[in-house]
Amino acid sequence: MTDGFKAWMRQCDNQVSAKIGLGAFDLPDATWRDYFDDGMTPAEAIDSAYMDQWSDEIPDDIWYSN
């Protein structure tokens, strides 16, 4: 992992944790490297991960409550 990707991934993990109390690594895998390579911000990436991977696991009212 490159340092830039590691720092970006830490931001994603922190934002997910602040949003739902679980970190990004506690949830089903998402295509993090693809999101990073596509130039997404951490906020854009976690929203994409929610739509692509987690929406069946996490109800909308929990995800969008913050």
Secondary structure, DSSP 8 states (H G I E B T S, - for coil): --HHHHHHHHHHHHHHHHHHSS-GGGS----HHHHHHTT--HHHHHHHHIIIIITTTS-HHHHTT-
